[in-house]
Amino acid sequence: MSTETCKTPSKVPTVPKQTRPRMVVVNFRVPAEVKERGYAKAEEEGRNPTEIMRELWTAWTNEGDE
């Protein structure tokens, strides 16, 4: 067994407390025709439905801004 003494700092620096991100959860219902149009378009183009739906949802949410 070693007789060396272990050196430890006399004071351990404090770590800042982690803060939670202030996120707001937003739920909304997309009309059924938007969803159906998205799946049909994805099938036609052979693309991932998620990509198509993201594009359609973005366009749908921006309709009121114009």
mmCIF file as Biopython writes it, N, C-alpha, C and O atoms, coordinates in Angstrom:
data_model
#
loop_
_atom_site.group_PDB
_atom_site.id
_atom_site.type_symbol
_atom_site.label_atom_id
_atom_site.label_alt_id
_atom_site.label_comp_id
_atom_site.label_asym_id
_atom_site.label_entity_id
_atom_site.label_seq_id
_atom_site.pdbx_PDB_ins_code
_atom_site.Cartn_x
_atom_site.Cartn_y
_atom_site.Cartn_z
_atom_site.occupancy
_atom_site.B_iso_or_equiv
_atom_site.auth_seq_id
_atom_site.auth_asym_id
_atom_site.pdbx_PDB_model_num
ATOM 1   N N  . MET A ? 1  ? 0.838   -1.165 0.000   1.0 0.0 1  A 1 
ATOM 2   C CA . MET A ? 1  ? 0.000   0.000  0.000   1.0 0.0 1  A 1 
ATOM 3   C C  . MET A ? 1  ? 0.887   1.232  0.000   1.0 0.0 1  A 1 
ATOM 4   O O  . MET A ? 1  ? 1.908   1.292  0.684   1.0 0.0 1  A 1 
ATOM 5   N N  . SER A ? 2  ? 0.458   2.231  -0.801  1.0 0.0 2  A 1 
ATOM 6   C CA . SER A ? 2  ? 1.246   3.441  -0.931  1.0 0.0 2  A 1 
ATOM 7   C C  . SER A ? 2  ? 0.973   4.374  0.246   1.0 0.0 2  A 1 
ATOM 8   O O  . SER A ? 2  ? -0.144  4.469  0.753   1.0 0.0 2  A 1 
ATOM 9   N N  . THR A ? 3  ? 2.031   5.051  0.655   1.0 0.0 3  A 1 
ATOM 10  C CA . THR A ? 3  ? 1.880   5.994  1.769   1.0 0.0 3  A 1 
ATOM 11  C C  . THR A ? 3  ? 1.812   7.436  1.276   1.0 0.0 3  A 1 
ATOM 12  O O  . THR A ? 3  ? 1.848   8.368  2.080   1.0 0.0 3  A 1 
ATOM 13  N N  . GLU A ? 4  ? 1.713   7.631  -0.067  1.0 0.0 4  A 1 
ATOM 14  C CA . GLU A ? 4  ? 1.616   8.989  -0.604  1.0 0.0 4  A 1 
ATOM 15  C C  . GLU A ? 4  ? 0.299   9.630  -0.192  1.0 0.0 4  A 1 
ATOM 16  O O  . GLU A ? 4  ? -0.745  8.983  -0.116  1.0 0.0 4  A 1 
ATOM 17  N N  . THR A ? 5  ? 0.393   10.901 0.066   1.0 0.0 5  A 1 
ATOM 18  C CA . THR A ? 5  ? -0.840  11.610 0.408   1.0 0.0 5  A 1 
ATOM 19  C C  . THR A ? 5  ? -1.494  12.106 -0.871  1.0 0.0 5  A 1 
ATOM 20  O O  . THR A ? 5  ? -0.825  12.491 -1.829  1.0 0.0 5  A 1 
ATOM 21  N N  . CYS A ? 6  ? -2.761  12.087 -0.858  1.0 0.0 6  A 1 
ATOM 22  C CA . CYS A ? 6  ? -3.521  12.540 -2.020  1.0 0.0 6  A 1 
ATOM 23  C C  . CYS A ? 6  ? -3.718  14.045 -1.901  1.0 0.0 6  A 1 
ATOM 24  O O  . CYS A ? 6  ? -4.185  14.542 -0.876  1.0 0.0 6  A 1 
ATOM 25  N N  . LYS A ? 7  ? -3.361  14.757 -2.951  1.0 0.0 7  A 1 
ATOM 26  C CA . LYS A ? 7  ? -3.520  16.198 -2.928  1.0 0.0 7  A 1 
ATOM 27  C C  . LYS A ? 7  ? -4.929  16.549 -3.429  1.0 0.0 7  A 1 
ATOM 28  O O  . LYS A ? 7  ? -5.321  16.148 -4.524  1.0 0.0 7  A 1 
ATOM 29  N N  . THR A ? 8  ? -5.651  17.270 -2.651  1.0 0.0 8  A 1 
ATOM 30  C CA . THR A ? 8  ? -6.990  17.711 -3.043  1.0 0.0 8  A 1 
ATOM 31  C C  . THR A ? 8  ? -7.057  19.226 -2.892  1.0 0.0 8  A 1 
ATOM 32  O O  . THR A ? 8  ? -6.425  19.787 -1.997  1.0 0.0 8  A 1 
ATOM 33  N N  . PRO A ? 9  ? -7.807  19.885 -3.747  1.0 0.0 9  A 1 
ATOM 34  C CA . PRO A ? 9  ? -7.920  21.333 -3.605  1.0 0.0 9  A 1 
ATOM 35  C C  . PRO A ? 9  ? -8.647  21.685 -2.314  1.0 0.0 9  A 1 
ATOM 36  O O  . PRO A ? 9  ? -9.527  20.955 -1.857  1.0 0.0 9  A 1 
ATOM 37  N N  . SER A ? 10 ? -8.268  22.795 -1.751  1.0 0.0 10 A 1 
ATOM 38  C CA . SER A ? 10 ? -8.886  23.184 -0.489  1.0 0.0 10 A 1 
ATOM 39  C C  . SER A ? 10 ? -10.327 23.641 -0.711  1.0 0.0 10 A 1 
ATOM 40  O O  . SER A ? 10 ? -11.170 23.523 0.178   1.0 0.0 10 A 1 
ATOM 41  N N  . LYS A ? 11 ? -10.596 24.158 -1.898  1.0 0.0 11 A 1 
ATOM 42  C CA . LYS A ? 11 ? -11.955 24.582 -2.177  1.0 0.0 11 A 1 
ATOM 43  C C  . LYS A ? 11 ? -12.280 24.205 -3.625  1.0 0.0 11 A 1 
ATOM 44  O O  . LYS A ? 11 ? -11.566 24.590 -4.550  1.0 0.0 11 A 1 
ATOM 45  N N  . VAL A ? 12 ? -13.351 23.459 -3.806  1.0 0.0 12 A 1 
ATOM 46  C CA . VAL A ? 12 ? -13.766 23.045 -5.141  1.0 0.0 12 A 1 
ATOM 47  C C  . VAL A ? 12 ? -14.621 24.172 -5.721  1.0 0.0 12 A 1 
ATOM 48  O O  . VAL A ? 12 ? -15.571 24.620 -5.078  1.0 0.0 12 A 1 
ATOM 49  N N  . PRO A ? 13 ? -14.289 24.635 -6.934  1.0 0.0 13 A 1 
ATOM 50  C CA . PRO A ? 13 ? -15.095 25.712 -7.515  1.0 0.0 13 A 1 
ATOM 51  C C  . PRO A ? 13 ? -16.531 25.250 -7.764  1.0 0.0 13 A 1 
ATOM 52  O O  . PRO A ? 13 ? -16.769 24.092 -8.107  1.0 0.0 13 A 1 
ATOM 53  N N  . THR A ? 14 ? -17.460 26.145 -7.592  1.0 0.0 14 A 1 
ATOM 54  C CA . THR A ? 14 ? -18.862 25.784 -7.794  1.0 0.0 14 A 1 
ATOM 55  C C  . THR A ? 14 ? -19.192 25.792 -9.287  1.0 0.0 14 A 1 
ATOM 56  O O  . THR A ? 14 ? -18.661 26.586 -10.063 1.0 0.0 14 A 1 
ATOM 57  N N  . VAL A ? 15 ? -20.057 24.909 -9.642  1.0 0.0 15 A 1 
ATOM 58  C CA . VAL A ? 15 ? -20.495 24.804 -11.024 1.0 0.0 15 A 1 
ATOM 59  C C  . VAL A ? 15 ? -21.823 25.549 -11.133 1.0 0.0 15 A 1 
ATOM 60  O O  . VAL A ? 15 ? -22.721 25.330 -10.320 1.0 0.0 15 A 1 
ATOM 61  N N  . PRO A ? 16 ? -21.957 26.424 -12.125 1.0 0.0 16 A 1 
ATOM 62  C CA . PRO A ? 16 ? -23.224 27.158 -12.230 1.0 0.0 16 A 1 
ATOM 63  C C  . PRO A ? 16 ? -24.400 26.215 -12.471 1.0 0.0 16 A 1 
ATOM 64  O O  . PRO A ? 16 ? -24.280 25.233 -13.204 1.0 0.0 16 A 1 
ATOM 65  N N  . LYS A ? 17 ? -25.518 26.517 -11.860 1.0 0.0 17 A 1 
ATOM 66  C CA . LYS A ? 17 ? -26.704 25.692 -11.989 1.0 0.0 17 A 1 
ATOM 67  C C  . LYS A ? 17 ? -27.221 25.787 -13.425 1.0 0.0 17 A 1 
ATOM 68  O O  . LYS A ? 17 ? -27.317 26.872 -14.000 1.0 0.0 17 A 1 
ATOM 69  N N  . GLN A ? 18 ? -27.546 24.642 -13.977 1.0 0.0 18 A 1 
ATOM 70  C CA . GLN A ? 18 ? -28.054 24.612 -15.336 1.0 0.0 18 A 1 
ATOM 71  C C  . GLN A ? 18 ? -29.492 25.129 -15.339 1.0 0.0 18 A 1 
ATOM 72  O O  . GLN A ? 18 ? -30.310 24.737 -14.507 1.0 0.0 18 A 1 
ATOM 73  N N  . THR A ? 19 ? -29.776 25.999 -16.275 1.0 0.0 19 A 1 
ATOM 74  C CA . THR A ? 19 ? -31.137 26.513 -16.365 1.0 0.0 19 A 1 
ATOM 75  C C  . THR A ? 19 ? -31.875 25.807 -17.490 1.0 0.0 19 A 1 
ATOM 76  O O  . THR A ? 19 ? -31.288 25.441 -18.508 1.0 0.0 19 A 1 
ATOM 77  N N  . ARG A ? 20 ? -33.141 25.628 -17.291 1.0 0.0 20 A 1 
ATOM 78  C CA . ARG A ? 20 ? -33.950 24.970 -18.299 1.0 0.0 20 A 1 
ATOM 79  C C  . ARG A ? 20 ? -34.273 25.950 -19.414 1.0 0.0 20 A 1 
ATOM 80  O O  . ARG A ? 20 ? -34.496 27.132 -19.155 1.0 0.0 20 A 1 
ATOM 81  N N  . PRO A ? 21 ? -34.298 25.475 -20.642 1.0 0.0 21 A 1 
ATOM 82  C CA . PRO A ? 21 ? -34.695 26.363 -21.724 1.0 0.0 21 A 1 
ATOM 83  C C  . PRO A ? 21 ? -36.162 26.728 -21.568 1.0 0.0 21 A 1 
ATOM 84  O O  . PRO A ? 21 ? -36.973 25.902 -21.149 1.0 0.0 21 A 1 
ATOM 85  N N  . ARG A ? 22 ? -36.491 27.933 -21.897 1.0 0.0 22 A 1 
ATOM 86  C CA . ARG A ? 22 ? -37.881 28.390 -21.772 1.0 0.0 22 A 1 
ATOM 87  C C  . ARG A ? 22 ? -38.584 28.144 -23.101 1.0 0.0 22 A 1 
ATOM 88  O O  . ARG A ? 22 ? -38.651 29.021 -23.963 1.0 0.0 22 A 1 
ATOM 89  N N  . MET A ? 23 ? -39.104 26.936 -23.244 1.0 0.0 23 A 1 
ATOM 90  C CA . MET A ? 23 ? -39.762 26.553 -24.484 1.0 0.0 23 A 1 
ATOM 91  C C  . MET A ? 23 ? -41.274 26.545 -24.279 1.0 0.0 23 A 1 
ATOM 92  O O  . MET A ? 23 ? -41.771 26.182 -23.213 1.0 0.0 23 A 1 
ATOM 93  N N  . VAL A ? 24 ? -41.973 26.942 -25.293 1.0 0.0 24 A 1 
ATOM 94  C CA . VAL A ? 24 ? -43.420 26.937 -25.254 1.0 0.0 24 A 1 
ATOM 95  C C  . VAL A ? 24 ? -43.902 25.867 -26.229 1.0 0.0 24 A 1 
ATOM 96  O O  . VAL A ? 24 ? -43.545 25.876 -27.407 1.0 0.0 24 A 1 
ATOM 97  N N  . VAL A ? 25 ? -44.707 24.957 -25.726 1.0 0.0 25 A 1 
ATOM 98  C CA . VAL A ? 25 ? -45.245 23.894 -26.563 1.0 0.0 25 A 1 
ATOM 99  C C  . VAL A ? 25 ? -46.513 24.417 -27.226 1.0 0.0 25 A 1 
ATOM 100 O O  . VAL A ? 25 ? -47.415 24.927 -26.561 1.0 0.0 25 A 1 
ATOM 101 N N  . VAL A ? 26 ? -46.564 24.281 -28.533 1.0 0.0 26 A 1 
ATOM 102 C CA . VAL A ? 26 ? -47.733 24.746 -29.279 1.0 0.0 26 A 1 
ATOM 103 C C  . VAL A ? 26 ? -48.344 23.554 -30.003 1.0 0.0 26 A 1 
ATOM 104 O O  . VAL A ? 26 ? -47.667 22.871 -30.771 1.0 0.0 26 A 1 
ATOM 105 N N  . ASN A ? 27 ? -49.593 23.314 -29.761 1.0 0.0 27 A 1 
ATOM 106 C CA . ASN A ? 27 ? -50.314 22.241 -30.435 1.0 0.0 27 A 1 
ATOM 107 C C  . ASN A ? 27 ? -51.321 22.855 -31.394 1.0 0.0 27 A 1 
ATOM 108 O O  . ASN A ? 27 ? -51.933 23.878 -31.088 1.0 0.0 27 A 1 
ATOM 109 N N  . PHE A ? 28 ? -51.491 22.242 -32.535 1.0 0.0 28 A 1 
ATOM 110 C CA . PHE A ? 28 ? -52.501 22.694 -33.476 1.0 0.0 28 A 1 
ATOM 111 C C  . PHE A ? 28 ? -52.998 21.509 -34.283 1.0 0.0 28 A 1 
ATOM 112 O O  . PHE A ? 28 ? -52.296 20.508 -34.430 1.0 0.0 28 A 1 
ATOM 113 N N  . ARG A ? 29 ? -54.198 21.625 -34.798 1.0 0.0 29 A 1 
ATOM 114 C CA . ARG A ? 29 ? -54.782 20.578 -35.637 1.0 0.0 29 A 1 
ATOM 115 C C  . ARG A ? 29 ? -54.747 21.045 -37.085 1.0 0.0 29 A 1 
ATOM 116 O O  . ARG A ? 29 ? -55.222 22.129 -37.422 1.0 0.0 29 A 1 
ATOM 117 N N  . VAL A ? 30 ? -54.180 20.209 -37.918 1.0 0.0 30 A 1 
ATOM 118 C CA . VAL A ? 30 ? -54.106 20.492 -39.350 1.0 0.0 30 A 1 
ATOM 119 C C  . VAL A ? 30 ? -55.357 19.915 -39.991 1.0 0.0 30 A 1 
ATOM 120 O O  . VAL A ? 30 ? -55.743 18.789 -39.677 1.0 0.0 30 A 1 
ATOM 121 N N  . PRO A ? 31 ? -55.999 20.661 -40.880 1.0 0.0 31 A 1 
ATOM 122 C CA . PRO A ? 31 ? -57.190 20.123 -41.552 1.0 0.0 31 A 1 
ATOM 123 C C  . PRO A ? 31 ? -56.874 18.818 -42.282 1.0 0.0 31 A 1 
ATOM 124 O O  . PRO A ? 31 ? -55.771 18.630 -42.795 1.0 0.0 31 A 1 
ATOM 125 N N  . ALA A ? 32 ? -57.851 17.932 -42.321 1.0 0.0 32 A 1 
ATOM 126 C CA . ALA A ? 32 ? -57.664 16.614 -42.932 1.0 0.0 32 A 1 
ATOM 127 C C  . ALA A ? 32 ? -57.274 16.723 -44.399 1.0 0.0 32 A 1 
ATOM 128 O O  . ALA A ? 32 ? -56.481 15.918 -44.888 1.0 0.0 32 A 1 
ATOM 129 N N  . GLU A ? 33 ? -57.832 17.726 -45.120 1.0 0.0 33 A 1 
ATOM 130 C CA . GLU A ? 33 ? -57.503 17.838 -46.545 1.0 0.0 33 A 1 
ATOM 131 C C  . GLU A ? 33 ? -56.033 18.178 -46.763 1.0 0.0 33 A 1 
ATOM 132 O O  . GLU A ? 33 ? -55.446 17.759 -47.761 1.0 0.0 33 A 1 
ATOM 133 N N  . VAL A ? 34 ? -55.435 18.925 -45.851 1.0 0.0 34 A 1 
ATOM 134 C CA . VAL A ? 34 ? -54.003 19.238 -45.969 1.0 0.0 34 A 1 
ATOM 135 C C  . VAL A ? 34 ? -53.189 17.959 -45.796 1.0 0.0 34 A 1 
ATOM 136 O O  . VAL A ? 34 ? -52.234 17.714 -46.534 1.0 0.0 34 A 1 
ATOM 137 N N  . LYS A ? 35 ? -53.577 17.148 -44.815 1.0 0.0 35 A 1 
ATOM 138 C CA . LYS A ? 35 ? -52.869 15.892 -44.562 1.0 0.0 35 A 1 
ATOM 139 C C  . LYS A ? 35 ? -53.008 14.940 -45.744 1.0 0.0 35 A 1 
ATOM 140 O O  . LYS A ? 35 ? -52.028 14.338 -46.182 1.0 0.0 35 A 1 
ATOM 141 N N  . GLU A ? 36 ? -54.222 14.804 -46.255 1.0 0.0 36 A 1 
ATOM 142 C CA . GLU A ? 36 ? -54.458 13.905 -47.388 1.0 0.0 36 A 1 
ATOM 143 C C  . GLU A ? 36 ? -53.687 14.360 -48.628 1.0 0.0 36 A 1 
ATOM 144 O O  . GLU A ? 36 ? -53.111 13.546 -49.350 1.0 0.0 36 A 1 
ATOM 145 N N  . ARG A ? 37 ? -53.687 15.678 -48.862 1.0 0.0 37 A 1 
ATOM 146 C CA . ARG A ? 37 ? -52.954 16.226 -50.006 1.0 0.0 37 A 1 
ATOM 147 C C  . ARG A ? 37 ? -51.460 15.930 -49.871 1.0 0.0 37 A 1 
ATOM 148 O O  . ARG A ? 37 ? -50.793 15.619 -50.857 1.0 0.0 37 A 1 
ATOM 149 N N  . GLY A ? 38 ? -50.948 16.025 -48.666 1.0 0.0 38 A 1 
ATOM 150 C CA . GLY A ? 38 ? -49.525 15.767 -48.431 1.0 0.0 38 A 1 
ATOM 151 C C  . GLY A ? 38 ? -49.133 14.331 -48.705 1.0 0.0 38 A 1 
ATOM 152 O O  . GLY A ? 38 ? -48.121 14.068 -49.353 1.0 0.0 38 A 1 
ATOM 153 N N  . TYR A ? 39 ? -49.941 13.394 -48.208 1.0 0.0 39 A 1 
ATOM 154 C CA . TYR A ? 39 ? -49.627 11.983 -48.434 1.0 0.0 39 A 1 
ATOM 155 C C  . TYR A ? 39 ? -49.746 11.622 -49.909 1.0 0.0 39 A 1 
ATOM 156 O O  . TYR A ? 39 ? -48.957 10.828 -50.420 1.0 0.0 39 A 1 
ATOM 157 N N  . ALA A ? 40 ? -50.735 12.205 -50.600 1.0 0.0 40 A 1 
ATOM 158 C CA . ALA A ? 40 ? -50.895 11.940 -52.033 1.0 0.0 40 A 1 
ATOM 159 C C  . ALA A ? 40 ? -49.700 12.489 -52.814 1.0 0.0 40 A 1 
ATOM 160 O O  . ALA A ? 40 ? -49.181 11.826 -53.712 1.0 0.0 40 A 1 
ATOM 161 N N  . LYS A ? 41 ? -49.271 13.697 -52.467 1.0 0.0 41 A 1 
ATOM 162 C CA . LYS A ? 41 ? -48.136 14.318 -53.159 1.0 0.0 41 A 1 
ATOM 163 C C  . LYS A ? 41 ? -46.856 13.511 -52.918 1.0 0.0 41 A 1 
ATOM 164 O O  . LYS A ? 41 ? -46.058 13.329 -53.838 1.0 0.0 41 A 1 
ATOM 165 N N  . ALA A ? 42 ? -46.657 13.034 -51.705 1.0 0.0 42 A 1 
ATOM 166 C CA . ALA A ? 42 ? -45.477 12.225 -51.387 1.0 0.0 42 A 1 
ATOM 167 C C  . ALA A ? 42 ? -45.478 10.933 -52.187 1.0 0.0 42 A 1 
ATOM 168 O O  . ALA A ? 42 ? -44.433 10.489 -52.663 1.0 0.0 42 A 1 
ATOM 169 N N  . GLU A ? 43 ? -46.666 10.324 -52.338 1.0 0.0 43 A 1 
ATOM 170 C CA . GLU A ? 43 ? -46.782 9.090  -53.106 1.0 0.0 43 A 1 
ATOM 171 C C  . GLU A ? 43 ? -46.457 9.341  -54.580 1.0 0.0 43 A 1 
ATOM 172 O O  . GLU A ? 43 ? -45.761 8.546  -55.210 1.0 0.0 43 A 1 
ATOM 173 N N  . GLU A ? 44 ? -46.965 10.450 -55.125 1.0 0.0 44 A 1 
ATOM 174 C CA . GLU A ? 44 ? -46.711 10.787 -56.534 1.0 0.0 44 A 1 
ATOM 175 C C  . GLU A ? 44 ? -45.231 11.006 -56.812 1.0 0.0 44 A 1 
ATOM 176 O O  . GLU A ? 44 ? -44.676 10.484 -57.780 1.0 0.0 44 A 1 
ATOM 177 N N  . GLU A ? 45 ? -44.602 11.796 -55.933 1.0 0.0 45 A 1 
ATOM 178 C CA . GLU A ? 45 ? -43.208 12.188 -56.158 1.0 0.0 45 A 1 
ATOM 179 C C  . GLU A ? 45 ? -42.204 11.175 -55.639 1.0 0.0 45 A 1 
ATOM 180 O O  . GLU A ? 45 ? -41.010 11.286 -55.920 1.0 0.0 45 A 1 
ATOM 181 N N  . GLY A ? 46 ? -42.675 10.181 -54.879 1.0 0.0 46 A 1 
ATOM 182 C CA . GLY A ? 46 ? -41.767 9.183  -54.330 1.0 0.0 46 A 1 
ATOM 183 C C  . GLY A ? 46 ? -40.842 9.757  -53.269 1.0 0.0 46 A 1 
ATOM 184 O O  . GLY A ? 46 ? -39.715 9.294  -53.098 1.0 0.0 46 A 1 
ATOM 185 N N  . ARG A ? 47 ? -41.326 10.768 -52.560 1.0 0.0 47 A 1 
ATOM 186 C CA . ARG A ? 47 ? -40.529 11.405 -51.503 1.0 0.0 47 A 1 
ATOM 187 C C  . ARG A ? 47 ? -41.033 10.987 -50.136 1.0 0.0 47 A 1 
ATOM 188 O O  . ARG A ? 47 ? -42.085 10.363 -49.999 1.0 0.0 47 A 1 
ATOM 189 N N  . ASN A ? 48 ? -40.261 11.346 -49.137 1.0 0.0 48 A 1 
ATOM 190 C CA . ASN A ? 48 ? -40.611 11.060 -47.763 1.0 0.0 48 A 1 
ATOM 191 C C  . ASN A ? 48 ? -41.824 11.916 -47.373 1.0 0.0 48 A 1 
ATOM 192 O O  . ASN A ? 48 ? -41.785 13.134 -47.546 1.0 0.0 48 A 1 
ATOM 193 N N  . PRO A ? 49 ? -42.900 11.310 -46.852 1.0 0.0 49 A 1 
ATOM 194 C CA . PRO A ? 49 ? -44.085 12.093 -46.474 1.0 0.0 49 A 1 
ATOM 195 C C  . PRO A ? 49 ? -43.786 13.187 -45.453 1.0 0.0 49 A 1 
ATOM 196 O O  . PRO A ? 49 ? -44.439 14.231 -45.459 1.0 0.0 49 A 1 
ATOM 197 N N  . THR A ? 50 ? -42.812 12.964 -44.584 1.0 0.0 50 A 1 
ATOM 198 C CA . THR A ? 50 ? -42.487 13.959 -43.575 1.0 0.0 50 A 1 
ATOM 199 C C  . THR A ? 50 ? -42.016 15.263 -44.211 1.0 0.0 50 A 1 
ATOM 200 O O  . THR A ? 50 ? -42.390 16.344 -43.757 1.0 0.0 50 A 1 
ATOM 201 N N  . GLU A ? 51 ? -41.199 15.169 -45.255 1.0 0.0 51 A 1 
ATOM 202 C CA . GLU A ? 51 ? -40.714 16.369 -45.928 1.0 0.0 51 A 1 
ATOM 203 C C  . GLU A ? 51 ? -41.863 17.134 -46.572 1.0 0.0 51 A 1 
ATOM 204 O O  . GLU A ? 51 ? -41.952 18.356 -46.452 1.0 0.0 51 A 1 
ATOM 205 N N  . ILE A ? 52 ? -42.732 16.413 -47.250 1.0 0.0 52 A 1 
ATOM 206 C CA . ILE A ? 52 ? -43.871 17.032 -47.918 1.0 0.0 52 A 1 
ATOM 207 C C  . ILE A ? 52 ? -44.796 17.676 -46.886 1.0 0.0 52 A 1 
ATOM 208 O O  . ILE A ? 52 ? -45.230 18.814 -47.060 1.0 0.0 52 A 1 
ATOM 209 N N  . MET A ? 53 ? -45.094 16.950 -45.821 1.0 0.0 53 A 1 
ATOM 210 C CA . MET A ? 53 ? -46.000 17.475 -44.800 1.0 0.0 53 A 1 
ATOM 211 C C  . MET A ? 53 ? -45.422 18.726 -44.156 1.0 0.0 53 A 1 
ATOM 212 O O  . MET A ? 53 ? -46.159 19.667 -43.863 1.0 0.0 53 A 1 
ATOM 213 N N  . ARG A ? 54 ? -44.111 18.747 -43.933 1.0 0.0 54 A 1 
ATOM 214 C CA . ARG A ? 54 ? -43.479 19.927 -43.344 1.0 0.0 54 A 1 
ATOM 215 C C  . ARG A ? 54 ? -43.684 21.145 -44.247 1.0 0.0 54 A 1 
ATOM 216 O O  . ARG A ? 54 ? -43.992 22.239 -43.773 1.0 0.0 54 A 1 
ATOM 217 N N  . GLU A ? 55 ? -43.509 20.936 -45.555 1.0 0.0 55 A 1 
ATOM 218 C CA . GLU A ? 55 ? -43.702 22.029 -46.510 1.0 0.0 55 A 1 
ATOM 219 C C  . GLU A ? 55 ? -45.155 22.508 -46.507 1.0 0.0 55 A 1 
ATOM 220 O O  . GLU A ? 55 ? -45.414 23.712 -46.479 1.0 0.0 55 A 1 
ATOM 221 N N  . LEU A ? 56 ? -46.105 21.565 -46.536 1.0 0.0 56 A 1 
ATOM 222 C CA . LEU A ? 56 ? -47.516 21.936 -46.561 1.0 0.0 56 A 1 
ATOM 223 C C  . LEU A ? 56 ? -47.955 22.598 -45.255 1.0 0.0 56 A 1 
ATOM 224 O O  . LEU A ? 56 ? -48.726 23.557 -45.278 1.0 0.0 56 A 1 
ATOM 225 N N  . TRP A ? 57 ? -47.473 22.098 -44.125 1.0 0.0 57 A 1 
ATOM 226 C CA . TRP A ? 57 ? -47.841 22.698 -42.844 1.0 0.0 57 A 1 
ATOM 227 C C  . TRP A ? 57 ? -47.306 24.117 -42.737 1.0 0.0 57 A 1 
ATOM 228 O O  . TRP A ? 57 ? -47.984 25.012 -42.233 1.0 0.0 57 A 1 
ATOM 229 N N  . THR A ? 58 ? -46.083 24.313 -43.216 1.0 0.0 58 A 1 
ATOM 230 C CA . THR A ? 58 ? -45.500 25.653 -43.186 1.0 0.0 58 A 1 
ATOM 231 C C  . THR A ? 58 ? -46.319 26.602 -44.047 1.0 0.0 58 A 1 
ATOM 232 O O  . THR A ? 58 ? -46.610 27.726 -43.638 1.0 0.0 58 A 1 
ATOM 233 N N  . ALA A ? 59 ? -46.689 26.149 -45.238 1.0 0.0 59 A 1 
ATOM 234 C CA . ALA A ? 59 ? -47.514 26.975 -46.125 1.0 0.0 59 A 1 
ATOM 235 C C  . ALA A ? 59 ? -48.883 27.235 -45.493 1.0 0.0 59 A 1 
ATOM 236 O O  . ALA A ? 59 ? -49.412 28.342 -45.584 1.0 0.0 59 A 1 
ATOM 237 N N  . TRP A ? 60 ? -49.452 26.211 -44.854 1.0 0.0 60 A 1 
ATOM 238 C CA . TRP A ? 60 ? -50.766 26.347 -44.224 1.0 0.0 60 A 1 
ATOM 239 C C  . TRP A ? 60 ? -50.724 27.346 -43.075 1.0 0.0 60 A 1 
ATOM 240 O O  . TRP A ? 60 ? -51.645 28.150 -42.926 1.0 0.0 60 A 1 
ATOM 241 N N  . THR A ? 61 ? -49.666 27.310 -42.257 1.0 0.0 61 A 1 
ATOM 242 C CA . THR A ? 61 ? -49.574 28.241 -41.134 1.0 0.0 61 A 1 
ATOM 243 C C  . THR A ? 61 ? -49.313 29.667 -41.587 1.0 0.0 61 A 1 
ATOM 244 O O  . THR A ? 61 ? -49.689 30.614 -40.897 1.0 0.0 61 A 1 
ATOM 245 N N  . ASN A ? 62 ? -48.671 29.832 -42.741 1.0 0.0 62 A 1 
ATOM 246 C CA . ASN A ? 62 ? -48.369 31.178 -43.239 1.0 0.0 62 A 1 
ATOM 247 C C  . ASN A ? 62 ? -49.497 31.777 -44.069 1.0 0.0 62 A 1 
ATOM 248 O O  . ASN A ? 62 ? -49.396 32.929 -44.492 1.0 0.0 62 A 1 
ATOM 249 N N  . GLU A ? 63 ? -50.567 31.027 -44.314 1.0 0.0 63 A 1 
ATOM 250 C CA . GLU A ? 63 ? -51.682 31.541 -45.104 1.0 0.0 63 A 1 
ATOM 251 C C  . GLU A ? 63 ? -52.296 32.785 -44.472 1.0 0.0 63 A 1 
ATOM 252 O O  . GLU A ? 63 ? -52.648 33.729 -45.179 1.0 0.0 63 A 1 
ATOM 253 N N  . GLY A ? 64 ? -52.427 32.793 -43.152 1.0 0.0 64 A 1 
ATOM 254 C CA . GLY A ? 64 ? -53.032 33.925 -42.464 1.0 0.0 64 A 1 
ATOM 255 C C  . GLY A ? 64 ? -52.151 35.162 -42.418 1.0 0.0 64 A 1 
ATOM 256 O O  . GLY A ? 64 ? -52.642 36.261 -42.161 1.0 0.0 64 A 1 
ATOM 257 N N  . ASP A ? 65 ? -50.853 34.999 -42.663 1.0 0.0 65 A 1 
ATOM 258 C CA . ASP A ? 65 ? -49.906 36.126 -42.596 1.0 0.0 65 A 1 
ATOM 259 C C  . ASP A ? 65 ? -49.969 37.018 -43.828 1.0 0.0 65 A 1 
ATOM 260 O O  . ASP A ? 65 ? -49.529 38.167 -43.791 1.0 0.0 65 A 1 
ATOM 261 N N  . GLU A ? 66 ? -50.513 36.491 -44.913 1.0 0.0 66 A 1 
ATOM 262 C CA . GLU A ? 66 ? -50.486 37.240 -46.168 1.0 0.0 66 A 1 
ATOM 263 C C  . GLU A ? 66 ? -51.666 38.161 -46.310 1.0 0.0 66 A 1 
ATOM 264 O O  . GLU A ? 66 ? -51.786 38.860 -47.316 1.0 0.0 66 A 1 
#
